[in-house]
Every structure is written in structure tokens, then in C-alpha cells.
Amino acid sequence: MAEISNQIVATDRVEFGKGAARKLRAKGLIPAVIYGHGTAPRHVSLPGHQITLLVRKANQVLEIQLDKGQELALIKDVQRDPVRQVIEHVDLLVVKKGEKVHVDVPVVVEGEAAPGTRVLQDAGHVSVEVEATHIPERFVVSVEGLEAGTHITAAQIELPKGAVLLSDPELLVVGISGAAAAAEEEAEAAEGEAEAAEAPAEADAE
């Protein structure tokens, strides 16, 4: 699949409110606000299809073309309709080349652990401070051949040059359990969820 360009043409918004936002989305545009570096927030509209494709990857930095120049901006927050999951609004944080930002980077597990084991991923991301224009797309953790009892913590993840780990170094990211132990843990978790669900029902009955 072709790479989606992060060069975005933004248009200033002059109308606000839910009605104005609905009209924009009907035209295939997405309301957004650009802020940061001591500047007043700037309300713009962005091309909907391009943004929808770009936000599939975490921590995208956009080159935004405005009527008076260009800004680099990190996608800081994406608000979606809770039912239809369409994008309703985007928050963009202005960044400068060489500047460091705090971001959560997804963790992806690859490989096959030793036979008879189960791979349990406890953390889906780790937080780092990294240069805004060199944010890694993901961190890959290999579990190839690992035996039961192996733990991989945030401190063991290889970071790019210049990046600083912000998550607790002892944060458990991936654990390798024996198949029997993993089944027991899942059963205990299911039992705990069932008890939690029963508690409100008993309270209502009283």
C-alpha cells in the first residue's frame, strides 16, 4: 500500500459549535485545533480521508500548510464518535525540529516462545521522551525461544539514540508462563470478573 503523505493543507475555521462541525464533516473535513509554543490556539479544518488514514499509526507528526506558512504538529488527541467511531475532532501540538516530546509508543510482540508456554503481554505501550521528528512507530519485543518464567521489563526495550524512558523501568511488558500457570491465571481473572459483576446485583436486591 502506498505511503500516505503527512503534508496537510489546513483551512482556517470561522464558524464554531456542533452545527458548524457537522457541516464540515459532511464535506469530508475534520475540525481541529493547533496549539503550543505560546501561540494562541488556531482552529482549522483538515482533509478527512487523509487524516483518517494517518491516525492509524500512533504519534504522527504532520507538516501543516497554513495560509501564512507551515507548522510541524504532533497529533496529540483524536476524539471519535463512541458509536460510529468516526473522527469528530483532532488536537495538534506544535513542535519544532530538534525538540523532544513525551509520547506513548506501542509495543509489538514477535516470535514464538518455547513449546508449552504462553506469552502474556502486560503493557501495550511504554512512555518515552524522544525527538519530535524521530518518534519510533513501535517497539518490537522478541520472545523467540524464551522459557517459562522469563520477564521482559520496560528497561530491557531497546530505545533509539537520544530517547529517554519515562515509564517505570520495572514495568512488566511481557511475561512467559507455563501453559498450566497461564490457564490458572485466566481462570482466576474470570472468577474475579464474575464476582465483581455479582456485587452490584446483590446490592440492588437489598
C-alpha positions in Angstrom: 0.0 0.0 0.0 1.3 3.5 -0.9 2.7 5.6 1.9 0.2 8.3 3.0 1.8 11.8 2.9 1.9 13.7 6.1 1.8 17.0 4.3 -1.6 18.5 5.1 -3.3 21.6 3.8 -5.4 23.2 6.6 -8.1 25.8 6.3 -8.9 28.3 9.0 -12.4 27.9 10.6 -14.6 30.9 11.1 -17.8 29.1 12.4 -17.9 27.1 15.6 -20.3 24.9 17.5 -21.7 21.4 16.9 -23.8 22.5 13.9 -20.7 24.0 12.2 -18.7 20.9 12.9 -21.4 18.7 11.4 -21.4 20.7 8.2 -17.6 20.4 8.0 -17.7 16.6 8.4 -20.5 16.4 5.8 -18.0 18.0 3.4 -15.3 15.4 4.2 -13.4 17.7 6.5 -12.4 17.3 10.2 -12.4 20.2 12.8 -9.0 20.6 14.5 -7.2 22.9 16.8 -3.4 23.7 16.6 -1.8 24.9 19.8 1.6 25.1 21.6 4.8 27.2 21.9 3.0 30.1 23.5 0.8 30.8 20.4 -3.0 31.3 20.6 -5.0 28.2 19.6 -5.8 28.2 15.9 -9.0 26.5 14.7 -8.7 24.8 11.4 -10.3 22.1 9.2 -8.3 19.2 7.8 -8.9 16.8 4.9 -10.9 13.9 6.4 -9.8 10.9 4.3 -6.1 11.8 4.7 -6.3 12.3 8.4 -8.3 9.1 8.9 -5.5 7.1 7.2 -2.7 8.9 9.1 -4.1 8.3 12.6 -4.0 4.6 12.1 -0.4 4.9 13.2 0.4 6.4 16.6 2.3 9.7 17.2 2.1 11.1 13.6 3.9 14.4 13.0 2.2 16.5 10.3 3.6 19.2 8.0 0.6 21.6 8.1 0.4 24.2 5.4 -1.4 27.3 6.6 -2.2 30.5 4.8 0.8 32.1 6.5 3.5 29.4 6.4 4.0 25.9 7.6 3.9 24.3 11.0 5.1 20.9 12.3 2.5 19.4 14.6 2.1 16.2 16.6 -1.3 14.5 16.6 -1.9 14.7 20.4 -5.5 13.6 20.7 -8.2 12.2 18.4 -11.9 12.4 19.5 -14.2 9.8 17.9 -18.0 9.3 17.9 -18.4 6.5 20.5 -20.9 4.6 18.3 -19.8 5.1 14.7 -16.1 5.6 15.6 -15.8 8.4 13.0 -13.3 11.2 13.9 -15.0 14.2 15.3 -12.1 16.4 16.3 -8.2 16.4 16.3 -5.9 18.2 18.7 -2.5 19.1 17.2 0.5 20.2 19.3 3.1 22.5 17.5 6.6 21.0 17.6 10.0 22.2 16.4 12.8 20.2 14.8 15.1 19.0 17.5 12.5 19.5 20.2 11.8 16.5 22.5 8.3 15.4 23.3 6.6 12.8 25.6 4.8 10.1 23.8 3.4 6.6 24.3 4.9 4.2 21.8 3.1 0.9 21.0 4.8 -2.4 21.9 4.5 -5.3 19.4 5.5 -8.9 20.4 7.1 -11.1 17.8 8.3 -14.6 17.7 7.4 -18.0 19.3 8.2 -18.7 22.9 9.4 -22.2 23.9 6.9 -25.1 23.5 4.4 -25.5 26.3 4.5 -21.8 27.2 2.1 -18.9 26.9 3.1 -15.3 26.1 1.3 -12.7 28.3 1.6 -9.1 27.2 1.0 -6.8 30.3 1.8 -3.4 28.7 0.6 -2.3 25.3 2.9 0.7 25.2 5.8 2.4 27.0 6.3 6.1 27.5 9.4 7.8 26.3 10.9 11.3 25.7 12.1 11.4 22.1 12.9 13.9 19.4 9.6 15.0 17.8 10.7 14.3 14.2 12.2 10.9 15.1 9.4 9.2 17.0 9.5 5.4 16.6 6.4 3.8 15.1 6.6 0.9 17.5 8.9 -1.1 19.8 9.4 -4.7 18.9 9.9 -7.3 21.6 11.1 -10.7 20.5 10.0 -13.7 22.6 11.6 -16.3 20.3 12.5 -19.4 22.2 12.0 -17.8 25.7 11.3 -20.2 28.5 8.6 -20.1 31.2 9.4 -17.6 33.9 11.1 -15.1 31.7 10.0 -11.5 32.2 10.7 -8.5 29.9 10.5 -5.1 31.5 10.4 -1.6 30.1 14.1 -1.2 30.9 15.0 -4.0 28.5 13.4 -2.4 25.5 16.0 -1.1 23.1 15.4 2.7 22.6 16.6 4.8 19.7 19.6 7.0 20.2 18.7 10.1 22.3 15.4 8.7 23.6 14.8 8.5 27.4 12.5 6.0 29.1 9.7 7.7 31.1 7.8 4.5 32.1 8.8 2.7 35.3 11.9 0.7 34.3 10.5 -2.3 36.2 7.2 -2.1 34.3 6.4 -5.7 33.2 5.8 -5.6 29.4 5.8 -9.3 28.6 5.9 -12.4 30.7 6.3 -16.0 29.7 4.2 -18.5 31.7 3.8 -22.3 31.5 0.6 -23.3 29.8 -0.9 -24.6 33.1 0.0 -21.4 35.0 -1.4 -19.2 32.3 -4.7 -21.2 32.3 -4.9 -20.9 36.1 -4.3 -17.1 35.9 -7.0 -16.7 33.3 -9.5 -18.8 35.4 -8.7 -16.6 38.5 -9.2 -13.4 36.4 -12.6 -14.7 35.0 -13.7 -15.6 38.6 -12.8 -12.1 39.8 -14.8 -10.5 37.0 -17.8 -12.7 37.8 -17.7 -11.8 41.5 -17.4 -8.1 40.6 -20.4 -8.4 38.3 -22.5 -10.1 41.0 -21.7 -7.5 43.7 -23.9 -4.7 42.1 -26.7 -7.2 41.6 -26.7 -8.2 45.2 -26.6 -4.5 46.3 -29.6 -3.8 44.1 -31.5 -6.7 45.6 -31.0 -5.3 49.1 
